[in-house]
Amino acid sequence: MEIELGGNTSLFLPPLHFTVIAIVVIFLLVKWSKQLETRRMTVWFYFLISTYATPIYSQSTSEGTFELWVPLGFIAVFVYMYSNKRSHPAKIKASIIGLCFALYQIIQHYWG
């Protein structure tokens, strides 16, 4: 969405549904971080790390390049939480929200 501010100045905003999703995610992360007694920022770190998606395999063909993408950040966080054995439910929820963002990035890469 573009808002004209006069002259040669414009303000570009993301689509409304992206803005609503961002507000909901921020609200949930704040709510979940308040559930922790100490180190409240870890919920945010679990979320941010879980959003990382990267290609693990790439092959060039005559039709173009094929890349196999995986949510590597979520896999790393999941392995860490599984080995830690004392994962707080808020951290698990934050990493699952991060997985959703990583899957969205992968879908955008394949179909975008």
Secondary structure by P-SEA (a helix, b strand, c coil): ccccccccbbbbbccaaaaaaaaaaaaaaaaaaaacccccaaaaaaaaaaabbbbcbbbbcccbbbbbbcaaaaaaaaaaaaaaccccaaaaaaaaaaaaaaaaaaaaaacc
